Amino acid sequence: MYPGYLTDVEGIKVGHAENKEAMTGCSVVICEDGATGGVDVRGSAPGTRETDLFQAEKTVDKVHAIVLSGGSAFGLDAASGVMKYLEEKDIGIDVGVAKVPIVASAVIFDLAIGSSKIRPDLNMGYLAAKNASTLKKSQGNIGCGSGATVGKILGPVNSMKSGIGSASVNVGDLVVSALICVNSFGDIYHNNEQIAGVYDYENKKLLSTIDIMKSGMKNAAFLNTNTTIGVVATNAKLTKAQGNKIASVAHNGLAKTIRPVHTMVDGDTIFTMATNKIEADINMVCVLAVEAVEKAIINAIESSESYEKIRAKRDLF
């Protein structure tokens, strides 16, 4: 396991809530003072909320929370619970008649594991926000990672269990951290060695998604049932344009660990949250963001636990 957690960035809180029987949940990242945001959507099957406001020319320049949720598009409802919680805490943009919390969100598809009838909703989002703190550093089958799996080209029966992972890196006072929910169509690699993905449970061996694609198998399950989403947080001072650049470059961490990545059946999305505490070189922040994302993905695989017949790495190797 790599060290660190998203809350290593001062001013960032993380909370999780889940339904363990339904194998779904949500995770929330809160910055009560507001953070400069950024986002980059690379997958072609995304489910998102409030991503337009991250464009550099848009008026709003701070975000108060990012919600990572299961439940496919249904899970976007969890963000309403986070808004409710923040409003009760008097957190948001003052518009005179109210304070409006700015809450963005992205979702994964986890309806094929556990119960498809139970999804993260307003109440679960509220609970995740209520649970947010700087102390708990949970990873694996928790929050948004509850129903995450990887390697699904042959369907759920040949997939492996994944989850949510976090890691943090620093150079001097500069801190860059990542929280990533890994629910990819592709396989997971570490130092160029496959560690999770499509698994042949009968013959007890990993298979390559790319090799299966190249073989032209007719029963390959190219379904919109995937997506890796996450947040990169930093204490660097960033503009919105720079926040978007960080989110864009951070996808290189996905490219280093997931094969294939950013497919037509993934909705890969990364957000940036900058607390604007220290001056930092944008290139250095980009470099550390890639490293943090890569390490967070590996931690997600290493910390996940098996669910019924869908095994996790720790139980197979």
C-alpha positions in Angstrom: 0.0 0.0 0.0 1.2 3.5 -0.8 1.0 6.1 2.0 -1.2 9.1 2.3 -4.8 10.2 2.0 -6.8 13.0 0.4 -7.1 14.7 3.8 -3.4 15.3 3.8 -4.4 18.5 2.1 -5.3 20.9 4.9 -8.9 22.1 4.6 -10.2 18.9 2.9 -12.6 16.5 4.5 -13.7 13.1 3.2 -16.9 11.2 4.1 -18.4 7.9 3.0 -21.7 6.2 3.3 -22.9 2.9 1.8 -25.5 0.1 1.9 -23.5 -3.1 2.4 -26.3 -5.4 1.4 -27.0 -3.5 -1.9 -23.2 -3.0 -2.5 -23.5 0.6 -3.4 -22.5 3.9 -1.8 -21.2 7.4 -2.2 -18.1 9.4 -1.1 -17.9 13.1 -0.6 -15.0 15.5 -0.6 -15.7 18.8 1.2 -13.8 22.1 1.3 -15.9 24.3 3.6 -14.0 27.5 2.5 -14.4 26.6 -1.1 -11.7 25.3 -3.5 -10.7 26.3 -7.0 -12.1 23.5 -9.1 -11.3 21.8 -12.4 -12.6 18.8 -14.3 -11.8 16.6 -17.2 -14.1 14.0 -18.6 -12.3 11.5 -20.9 -14.6 8.5 -21.0 -17.5 8.5 -23.5 -20.2 7.2 -21.1 -20.1 9.7 -18.2 -22.7 10.6 -15.6 -21.9 14.0 -14.1 -23.4 17.1 -12.5 -22.3 20.7 -12.5 -19.2 20.1 -14.7 -19.9 23.2 -16.9 -19.2 25.6 -14.0 -15.5 24.5 -14.0 -14.9 26.1 -17.4 -12.5 29.1 -17.0 -15.0 31.6 -18.4 -17.9 30.7 -16.1 -18.7 33.0 -13.2 -18.5 30.6 -10.2 -14.9 30.1 -9.2 -15.2 27.9 -6.1 -16.6 24.5 -5.4 -17.6 23.3 -1.9 -17.9 19.6 -2.5 -17.4 16.8 -5.0 -19.6 13.7 -4.7 -18.4 10.3 -6.1 -21.3 8.0 -6.2 -22.5 4.5 -7.3 -25.9 3.9 -8.7 -25.3 5.0 -12.3 -27.3 8.2 -13.2 -29.6 7.5 -10.2 -26.7 8.2 -7.9 -26.5 11.8 -8.9 -29.3 12.3 -6.4 -26.7 11.9 -3.6 -25.4 15.4 -4.3 -28.7 16.9 -3.2 -28.1 15.4 0.3 -24.7 17.0 0.4 -26.2 20.4 -0.6 -28.8 20.0 2.2 -26.1 19.3 4.7 -23.8 22.2 3.6 -26.8 24.6 3.6 -27.6 23.6 7.2 -24.0 24.5 8.1 -24.3 27.9 6.3 -21.7 26.9 3.7 -22.1 28.2 0.1 -22.0 31.2 -2.1 -23.9 34.1 -0.6 -26.5 35.3 -3.1 -28.3 37.6 -0.7 -31.4 35.5 0.0 -29.5 32.2 0.7 -26.2 30.5 0.6 -25.9 28.1 -2.3 -23.4 25.3 -1.9 -21.6 24.4 -5.1 -21.6 20.6 -5.3 -20.4 18.7 -8.4 -20.7 15.0 -8.9 -19.8 12.0 -11.0 -21.1 8.4 -10.9 -20.1 4.8 -11.6 -22.2 2.0 -12.8 -22.5 -0.6 -10.1 -26.1 -1.9 -10.6 -24.9 -5.4 -11.7 -23.5 -6.2 -8.2 -25.7 -6.4 -5.1 -29.1 -4.9 -5.6 -30.0 -2.7 -8.6 -33.1 -1.4 -6.9 -31.2 0.4 -4.1 -29.0 3.4 -5.1 -27.3 6.3 -3.4 -29.9 9.0 -2.7 -30.4 12.3 -0.9 -30.3 10.6 2.5 -27.1 8.6 1.8 -25.5 11.8 0.4 -26.4 13.7 3.6 -25.0 10.9 5.7 -21.7 10.8 3.8 -21.4 14.6 4.3 -22.2 14.2 8.0 -19.5 11.6 8.2 -16.9 13.8 6.5 -13.7 14.3 8.6 -10.0 14.6 8.4 -9.5 11.6 10.7 -10.9 8.5 8.9 -8.8 7.2 6.1 -10.9 4.3 4.8 -10.3 2.6 1.5 -11.6 -0.4 -0.5 -15.2 -1.6 -0.3 -16.5 1.7 1.2 -18.5 4.6 -0.1 -18.4 4.9 -3.9 -16.1 1.9 -4.0 -18.6 -0.5 -2.5 -19.8 -2.0 -5.8 -16.7 -1.2 -7.9 -15.3 -4.0 -10.1 -12.7 -4.2 -12.9 -12.2 -6.3 -16.1 -15.7 -6.7 -17.4 -15.3 -7.5 -21.1 -16.6 -11.0 -20.4 -19.3 -9.8 -18.0 -19.5 -9.6 -14.2 -18.8 -13.3 -13.7 -15.2 -12.9 -14.9 -14.6 -9.5 -13.3 -12.6 -8.8 -10.1 -13.5 -6.7 -7.1 -12.1 -3.2 -6.8 -13.0 -0.2 -4.7 -11.9 3.3 -3.8 -8.3 4.2 -3.0 -6.3 7.2 -2.0 -2.7 8.3 -1.9 -0.7 11.5 -1.3 2.7 12.8 -2.4 4.5 16.0 -1.6 7.6 18.1 -2.4 8.4 20.3 0.5 5.2 22.1 1.5 3.4 21.3 -1.7 0.9 18.4 -1.2 -1.0 16.7 -4.0 -3.4 13.9 -3.1 -5.9 11.7 -5.0 -9.1 9.8 -4.2 -10.0 7.4 -7.0 -13.0 4.9 -7.4 -11.8 2.2 -9.8 -14.6 0.7 -11.8 -12.9 0.2 -15.1 -13.8 -1.8 -18.2 -10.0 -2.5 -18.5 -7.4 -4.3 -16.5 -5.2 -2.9 -13.8 -1.4 -2.8 -14.1 1.3 -2.0 -11.6 4.9 -1.5 -12.9 3.8 -3.0 -16.2 2.5 -6.2 -14.5 -1.2 -7.0 -14.5 -2.6 -7.3 -11.0 -6.3 -7.3 -11.6 -8.9 -7.4 -14.3 -10.5 -10.2 -16.3 -10.1 -13.4 -14.4 -10.6 -17.0 -15.5 -11.9 -18.5 -12.3 -11.9 -22.1 -13.7 -8.2 -22.1 -14.7 -7.2 -19.6 -12.0 -5.5 -17.0 -14.2 -5.7 -13.4 -15.3 -6.7 -12.7 -18.9 -6.0 -9.6 -21.0 -8.9 -7.4 -22.0 -6.9 -6.1 -25.0 -6.0 -9.7 -26.1 -9.7 -10.6 -25.9 -10.6 -7.6 -28.0 -8.0 -8.5 -30.6 -9.3 -12.1 -30.8 -12.7 -10.8 -31.9 -14.7 -12.8 -29.4 -18.4 -12.6 -30.4 -19.7 -12.7 -26.8 -17.6 -9.9 -25.5 -19.8 -7.8 -23.3 -19.2 -4.2 -24.4 -21.7 -2.6 -22.0 -21.9 0.8 -20.5 -21.2 -0.6 -17.1 -17.9 1.0 -16.1 -16.2 4.3 -15.2 -13.3 5.4 -13.0 -13.8 8.7 -11.2 -11.9 10.7 -8.6 -10.7 13.9 -7.1 -7.2 15.4 -7.1 -6.7 17.8 -4.2 -3.8 20.2 -3.6 -2.8 23.1 -1.4 -1.3 24.9 -4.4 -2.7 28.2 -5.6 -4.4 27.6 -8.9 -6.7 29.4 -11.3 -9.7 27.6 -12.8 -7.8 27.2 -16.0 -4.9 25.6 -14.1 -7.3 23.4 -12.2 -8.6 22.1 -15.5 -5.1 21.4 -16.7 -4.3 19.4 -13.5 -7.5 17.3 -14.0 -6.5 16.7 -17.6 -2.9 15.7 -16.9 -4.0 13.6 -13.9 -5.7 11.2 -16.4 -2.2 10.1 -17.3 -2.3 8.2 -13.9 -5.3 6.3 -15.3 -3.4 5.6 -18.5 -0.4 4.2 -16.6 -2.5 1.7 -14.7 -5.7 0.9 -16.7 -5.6 -0.9 -20.1 -7.6 -0.1 -22.1 -8.7 3.3 -20.6 -11.1 6.1 -21.7 -13.2 3.7 -23.8 -16.6 4.3 -25.3 -18.1 2.3 -22.4 -16.2 4.2 -19.6 -17.2 7.6 -18.2 -13.7 8.4 -16.7 -13.8 11.7 -14.9 -11.3 13.5 -12.7 -12.0 16.6 -10.6 -9.5 19.1 -9.1 -9.8 20.9 -5.8 -7.2 23.5 -4.9 -7.2 25.1 -1.5 -4.8 27.9 -2.6 -2.4 28.0 0.3 1.0 28.0 -1.3 2.7 29.1 -4.5 3.7 26.2 -6.7 4.9 25.5 -10.2 2.0 24.2 -12.3 4.3 21.6 -13.9 5.3 20.2 -10.6 1.6 19.9 -9.5 0.9 18.0 -12.7 3.7 15.6 -12.1 2.6 14.9 -8.6 -1.0 14.6 -9.6 -0.2 11.8 -12.0 1.8 10.0 -9.3 -0.9 10.4 -6.7 -3.6 9.1 -9.1 -1.5 6.1 -10.1 -0.8 5.2 -6.4 -4.5 5.7 -5.4 -5.6 3.2 -8.1 -3.1 0.6 -6.8 -4.3 1.2 -3.3 -7.9 0.7 -4.4 -7.0 -2.8 -5.7 -4.9 -3.7 -2.8 -7.4 -2.7 -0.1 -10.6 -4.2 -1.7 -12.3 -7.3 -0.4 -14.1 -10.1 -2.2 -17.8 -10.1 -2.6 -19.5 -13.5 -3.1 -18.0 -15.0 -6.3 -16.3 -11.8 -7.4 -12.8 -12.1 -5.9 -10.4 -9.4 -4.8 -6.6 -9.5 -5.5 -5.8 -10.3 -1.8 -7.8 -13.6 -2.1 -6.5 -14.7 -5.5 -2.8 -14.0 -5.3 
